[in-house]
């Protein structure tokens, strides 16, 4: 199973419907502004309410590996920020299971910190909130070494797999004060990422000489983290 996490945009909104967190479907929350960090638009960015801004990512930077003295694990990091420095992303992964800066890391987990600073709020009201919108795509993969032209189909819902691998901190620090993070339930979307198929039919890659790396069209979900 392969997973892709991609940040789409930041939403400034007013809580209207009484449900905690930004509700893009069926909710009445008022979008005040949006800040896009992807070519694809996310919930709230096309609402026509408030200004919409887009920013390019600067080059990704690979940090200097750090050896954790307590476990001898090597911590690798990478980071990027938008050209206006409003959004900053820092990722960490470890060569082996370890605890680093009070976070459990292992080679199969990537810890991602997202920092939003100096956001261009569209209102001075203290009642406005911020939500981060991202896409998670789950896609099954396997290697097919047979020479037969087969069709493979899958059924079911990937939501349980996405929920199992996606975790987040329960609080976020805003100006030195911790606030609860509200995660909106996963929203299934048909929007494609890099042209990947949404159906369950087998897609064969004949470029491999020692077997075909096969991808089965997966499912894509929108996840929203709000800071009310």
C-alpha distance (Angstrom), angle and dihedral (degrees) to the residues before:
residue distance angle dihedral
X1 . . .
X2 3.81 . .
X3 3.79 123.5 .
X4 3.80 129.9 -163.9
X5 3.81 124.5 -165.4
X6 3.79 118.0 -165.7
X7 3.78 128.1 173.7
X8 3.81 113.2 -135.4
X9 3.76 110.5 179.0
X10 3.78 150.6 -36.3
X11 3.81 118.5 -111.4
X12 3.79 127.2 -156.3
X13 3.79 108.8 -157.8
X14 3.79 146.2 160.8
X15 3.79 118.3 -124.6
X16 3.80 106.4 -119.6
X17 3.81 110.6 147.0
X18 3.81 95.9 57.4
X19 3.81 93.8 -120.6
X20 3.81 113.3 121.9
X21 3.80 112.6 -110.0
X22 3.79 132.8 17.9
X23 3.83 111.3 -50.3
X24 3.83 112.0 -160.2
X25 3.80 96.2 176.0
X26 3.77 120.0 57.7
X27 3.79 92.9 -16.4
X28 3.78 126.3 116.9
X29 3.81 98.7 -143.7
X30 3.79 110.5 144.1
X31 3.80 116.2 -123.6
X32 3.80 111.4 -142.1
X33 3.81 99.7 177.3
X34 3.78 141.9 -20.4
X35 3.78 133.9 -147.8
X36 3.80 115.5 -157.9
X37 3.80 123.5 -151.6
X38 3.81 96.5 175.0
X39 3.78 139.0 55.2
X40 3.81 87.2 -119.2
X41 3.77 118.8 75.4
X42 3.77 121.2 -128.6
X43 3.80 134.6 -156.7
X44 3.79 111.9 -53.8
X45 3.80 96.1 18.0
X46 3.80 93.3 94.5
X47 3.77 97.2 41.5
X48 3.79 93.8 104.7
X49 3.79 89.6 -132.5
X50 3.76 116.2 121.4
X51 3.79 129.5 -13.3
X52 3.79 121.0 -45.6
X53 3.79 118.7 -148.3
X54 3.78 130.3 -173.8
X55 3.77 127.9 -160.5
X56 3.78 133.4 -169.9
X57 3.79 121.6 -127.6
X58 3.77 116.9 -117.8
X59 3.80 120.1 -132.1
X60 3.78 116.7 -62.3
X61 3.79 113.3 -108.4
X62 3.80 122.6 -148.2
X63 3.79 110.2 -146.7
X64 3.78 127.8 -139.7
X65 3.83 110.5 -88.2
X66 3.80 113.8 -107.7
X67 3.82 123.7 -152.6
X68 3.79 114.3 -138.8
X69 3.80 103.3 -135.4
X70 3.82 94.5 -153.6
X71 3.83 96.2 56.1
X72 3.82 103.2 14.6
X73 3.82 87.7 -125.5
X74 3.80 118.5 148.1
X75 3.80 114.3 -127.9
X76 3.80 115.7 -151.5
X77 3.79 121.6 -164.6
X78 3.78 139.5 -173.0
X79 3.78 131.5 -176.2
X80 3.77 144.4 -178.1
X81 3.78 138.1 177.4
X82 3.76 136.6 -166.2
X83 3.80 116.9 -99.0
X84 3.81 90.5 -105.0
X85 3.85 91.6 47.6
X86 3.80 92.9 -125.4
X87 3.82 93.5 123.4
X88 3.80 122.9 39.6
X89 3.80 125.0 -178.7
X90 3.82 125.4 -165.0
X91 3.80 123.0 -175.5
X92 3.81 129.2 -169.2
X93 3.79 133.6 -172.2
X94 3.80 131.6 173.0
X95 3.80 133.4 -139.5
X96 3.81 89.3 -133.5
X97 3.78 139.9 5.6
X98 3.78 110.4 -65.4
X99 3.77 145.0 135.9
X100 3.79 114.3 -110.7
X101 3.80 124.6 177.0
X102 3.82 89.5 -12.8
X103 3.82 92.2 -54.2
X104 3.81 126.6 111.2
X105 3.80 111.8 -126.3
X106 3.79 133.2 -179.2
X107 3.83 136.4 162.0
X108 3.81 91.3 -92.3
X109 3.81 96.7 51.4
X110 3.78 129.1 69.1
X111 3.80 118.1 -161.1
X112 3.80 111.7 -149.4
X113 3.80 123.6 -168.6
X114 3.81 117.1 -163.8
X115 3.78 117.5 -163.4
X116 3.81 124.5 -170.5
X117 3.77 115.8 -169.1
X118 3.81 134.9 171.9
X119 3.79 91.1 6.2
X120 3.85 110.5 -170.2
X121 3.80 96.7 -118.7
X122 3.79 115.7 -159.5
X123 3.79 92.5 -146.6
X124 3.78 137.3 34.9
X125 3.79 91.1 -141.7
X126 3.79 114.9 125.1
X127 3.82 87.8 -144.1
X128 3.80 94.6 73.9
X129 3.81 119.6 102.2
X130 3.78 138.1 -160.9
X131 3.81 127.5 -127.1
X132 3.81 128.7 -175.1
X133 3.80 115.4 -145.8
X134 3.81 120.9 -157.2
X135 3.79 139.5 166.0
X136 3.79 124.9 -130.5
X137 3.80 118.1 -166.3
X138 3.80 122.9 -167.5
X139 3.79 118.3 -162.1
X140 3.80 130.1 174.9
X141 3.81 117.6 -133.2
X142 3.78 135.2 -177.8
X143 3.78 139.1 157.6
X144 3.80 116.3 -107.5
X145 3.80 112.9 -159.4
X146 3.79 96.2 173.6
X147 3.79 121.7 106.6
X148 3.80 93.9 -143.2
X149 3.76 119.7 108.1
X150 3.79 100.1 -122.5
X151 3.75 134.7 172.2
X152 3.78 117.7 -139.5
X153 3.78 123.2 -167.0
X154 3.77 130.0 -173.6
X155 3.75 131.4 -164.9
X156 3.75 137.3 -170.4
X157 3.77 134.7 61.7
X158 3.79 125.9 -60.5
X159 3.81 92.2 -158.5
X160 3.80 93.2 97.0
X161 3.82 90.9 53.0
X162 3.81 91.9 48.5
X163 3.80 91.3 47.6
X164 3.80 90.3 50.1
X165 3.81 95.5 53.9
X166 3.79 99.7 36.2
X167 3.78 116.6 81.0
X168 3.77 132.9 161.8
X169 3.77 140.6 -171.6
X170 3.83 113.5 -91.0
X171 3.81 92.7 -133.1
X172 3.79 138.9 36.1
X173 3.81 126.4 -151.3
X174 3.82 113.7 -125.4
X175 3.79 114.5 -179.3
X176 3.77 89.2 -23.5
X177 3.83 95.5 -50.2
X178 3.83 122.4 108.8
X179 3.81 117.9 -128.5
X180 3.80 129.2 -177.6
X181 3.80 118.1 -100.3
X182 3.81 114.9 -131.1
X183 3.82 114.7 -156.9
X184 3.80 117.0 -159.5
X185 3.84 113.1 -137.2
X186 3.81 113.6 -94.7
X187 3.81 114.0 -80.4
X188 3.81 117.0 -150.1
X189 3.80 112.2 -133.3
X190 3.79 132.9 -176.2
X191 3.80 93.3 -150.9
X192 3.80 108.7 126.2
X193 3.76 126.0 -130.7
X194 3.83 115.3 -144.9
X195 3.80 90.8 -19.9
X196 3.81 95.5 -63.9
X197 3.81 113.0 160.8
X198 3.78 120.3 -104.7
X199 3.80 95.4 -155.9
X200 3.78 126.4 83.9
X201 3.79 97.4 -113.4
X202 3.77 120.9 124.0
X203 3.81 116.7 -102.8
X204 3.80 114.0 -156.5
X205 3.79 125.2 -151.9
X206 3.81 109.7 -157.8
X207 3.79 95.0 -175.8
X208 3.81 92.9 91.4
X209 3.80 117.0 91.2
X210 3.80 97.7 -160.7
X211 3.76 100.2 46.3
X212 3.77 139.1 -35.5
X213 3.79 120.0 -80.1
X214 3.75 101.7 -141.4
X215 3.79 127.2 -159.5
X216 3.76 123.1 -165.2
X217 3.77 113.7 -152.1
X218 3.78 107.4 -101.1
X219 3.75 137.5 -165.0
X220 3.76 130.8 -92.8
X221 3.79 127.4 -145.8
X222 3.77 135.9 -172.7
X223 3.78 116.0 -135.4
X224 3.79 122.9 -169.7
X225 3.79 127.4 -162.4
X226 3.80 114.5 -163.8
X227 3.77 130.2 -168.8
X228 3.81 106.6 -155.3
